[in-house]
Amino acid sequence: MCPSCAGHHKAQPVEDTTELGWTPGVPEPEDPLRWGDKFPKGAAENLRNTQLRRNLRYATHKIRDKRNDRVAEMPDWEELRDAASAIKHQTMSNLPELLEEMERNVQARGGIVHWARDAKEANEIIHQILVEKQVDEVVKVKSMVTQEIGMNKYLADRGIKAWETDLAEMIVQLSEDMPSHIVVPAIHRNRAEIRAIFANRMDDAPADLSTDPRTLAMAARAHLRKKFLSAKVAISGSNMMIAESGTLTVFESEGNGRMCLTLPETLISVVGIEKMVPTFKDAEVFAQLLPRSATGERMNPYTTFWTGVTEGDGPQEFHLVLLDNGRSKALADEIGREALHCIRCGACMNVCPVYEHVGGHAYGSVYPGPIGAILTPQLTDSMDRHDPNSALPFASSLCGACYEACPVKIDIPTNLVRLRQRVTDANRGGIPDMWDVAMAATSPVMASGKAFDAAGRAAKLGRIVAGKKQRIGALPYPASMWTGARDIPAPPAQNFRQWWKKHEEEK
Ligand code: SF4
């Protein structure tokens, strides 16, 4: 086992509670960036779950269509993407200076800044503040970074309950599950499942709860209101930090974030160091791109900006925890650092054919889909082939849809190919496996035009094996490693060279 996997937690299958009306998902793991088996195994399992696939298809297509409508309204969409990409490149080139500027400005406005090297340090800092405040519960704004550090579990193990107040996060929390999408964490659930989760797990759920979305939202609202009014501390992430003023922002749709950010006496914001823009003017670009890309809205219904503390208004104590957790290492990689440009809109997931079929849990990380496939292995430095995260760069068809959808123009396909190369290079040597033997056998054929042409002609014989169905479903070992999971279409009657020759002759 590679050192990076030592002690990694395998999610245990939980008892089947289907009779409750919902199927258990993934229980909170020890390491939220690395859980479960390698992607192919997780994907194969999820592919068998037809309900999950139906839920995913419905939801991703719905958000995708909404996003397309909102993008079509913007004549300068491409210029905005270019601007966002340029701002992010500039930000990453000056990140150390910008972080120091941010720290100075937060402190100048009465905030307290903490630096956390990793998840453990971040959790310890947060816990220490809560111990000083003598609280045993906090309210939370939806935040991927608190998921990344496993904060809820860390606090729960120490007797402090962190209440998720975002509706989808609350569904995930009540069902003791993990999020499966970065914007829509409960995308793998449908209305009937949500009703069942509320009915079984929400202590004050109304007896006549139906599957009507409004009724479900009202039940959640009533449940959460008591928490908002009693909590003395709130914990949030931030969509963007603005260095020139020390400002933080949260873009959200439900208003739960605004309640958390204004009602409690103390606010703790945990933010990845990459969530930075230099100026307010830069924030304007992202304010246009983010809501359209994430939820297909022109603007988020609630956009909150806060800077330090203001006497008599909002939280009177503000802590900013700046989290590294592998980001500096990713930043040092000239190409890989592009993954840090991500504004977590989720658009790449909604268009990804792989994600749509297997769902977020198959990736074994809180960051699933195309961005997760390049971000997670870098954050966890997973190039060893025994590490489950080393399989993630291969979890893609390289169709390029993610690049087209990304509002900050992250070239995910190129990054995937480059990471594949890094994983392959890192694992050279040792005893060759069947793939190594197969690749070594085919490379002389691929390298010679003549040999490739001859192989193409010989492959035509496969049409006889394929028979009427024109599909080859099972081949003997070692080819069974391929056909065990997929059919091979019959080879074409004519290869490209033959077609070209004929075409030229007929001209
Ligand atoms: S990679 Fe791009 S599309 Fe995907 S979540 Fe990040 S910003 Fe959005």
Boltz pocket constraint, residues with backbone or C-beta under 6 A from the ligand:
constraints:
  - pocket:
      binder: B
      contacts: [[A, 293], [A, 341], [A, 342], [A, 343], [A, 344], [A, 345], [A, 346], [A, 347], [A, 348], [A, 349], [A, 371], [A, 402], [A, 405], [A, 406], [A, 407], [A, 408], [A, 409], [A, 410]]
      max_distance: 6.0
